[in-house]
């Protein structure tokens, strides 16, 4: 809704970039505060956090560019303007998993233990980042006169530009049509997931439980929120968005891992009780 936090001559602070930086900062602080519980040295946490930040940004941007290749092939310099928005979470998640797994193996750490350390920060980071999407005016929802909010013409947010280009509003309009604030829906959902992870941390049945629970809950929520978002036809496969299809894959995989690992954990625990008796 307000794309610029500060604009002074050539110097500009974008709302999206600022909230993204805040998300990484808060997430890093939270990881450091919890690292002692997971017996991971702070210097390793710092190094891994840097790996995750860089890899997630590259992966999230790469997937966004690939999905909108027809635009970026004509505007190649726009590829590097991350502060204006244009990231796909699943691209960042996948690349961060790959990069962090390589780092974790080099340090001879357990992936599940490290993943559980970072899981709450990941959820909280997405919650903060989606507020940046709202301020930037991207990732908006479908038109809804009952539950929607209007974006101002100032700074040309995505919803206003889209409505103007489709002839839904006049060139003299000062506001977009009311659209669902799907950015805030996801922000609130991720905040709820964050508290669920924190509450269940002491009761996890295996290393990696918090991470896979996050993947399960987030993919479930993301699938339904995606159905409320506006997308151009080239971002759709049939009646589904790319992110919805990815959500289904992540949800199925996470459910399988949670069930399998929890069942194995209970079996081992039961066997130990039998042997000790």
C-alpha positions, 0 to 999 in steps of 0.5 A: 500500500505504501511502496516506499518508506523513504524517498529522498532524491535518488535514495529510496528505501522500499517497503518490501526490501525493508520488511525482507531485511527485518524478517531475516534479522528477526529470524537470525536473532531468534535462531541465536537465542535458541541455538544453545538448546540445540547445542550448535555453536553461534559461529556455525549459526551465523555461517549457516544463516548467511548460506540460507539467506543468499541461497533462498534469495537466489532460488526464490528470485530464479523461480519467479523469473522463470515463471515470468520469463517473457517479461524478464527476457525483455527487461534483463536488468529488472532481474536484479531489483529484488527490493521491488519484490518478485520472489517465490517462497518455494523456490527459496525453500528448495534452494535453501534446503539444498545449500544448507544440507551441503553446509551441514554435511561439511560441519558433520551436523544432523540435518533434522536437529538444525532444521528444527532450530530454524523452523520457527524462524522460517515461519516468523520470517514469512509472516514479516515478509508478507507484510512487506508484500502488502505494503508493496502492493504485490501478491494481491487477492481477487476482487471482493466488494465485501471483504476487500481493501482498495490500494491507492493509485500513488506509486502504482501498486500491482492491483491498481495497475492491473485494474487500470490495464483491464479497464476496470477503473478509469485513468482518473481513479485514485483507488483500485477496486477492493481486493482480498488482502491475501498477503495479510492472510498468509502473514497471520497464518504463518504467525499462528504456525510459529506459535504452534511450532514453539508450543510443540517443540518440547514434545517433538518425537524425532529430529526434524519434526518441527521442520516437517510440521512447518512444511505440512502446515504452510503448504496446506495454508498456502494451497487455499490462500493461493485460490484467493489470489489474482494470477494472470493466465500464464501463471496457471496450469489448468485451474491451479497456480504453480504454487498450488501444485508445489504445495500439494507435493510438499504437503504429501511429502511432509505427511509421509515423513511425519507419519513414517518418522513418528511411527518409527519413533514409537516403535523404537520407544516401545521396543526399548521399554520391552527390552528394559522390562 
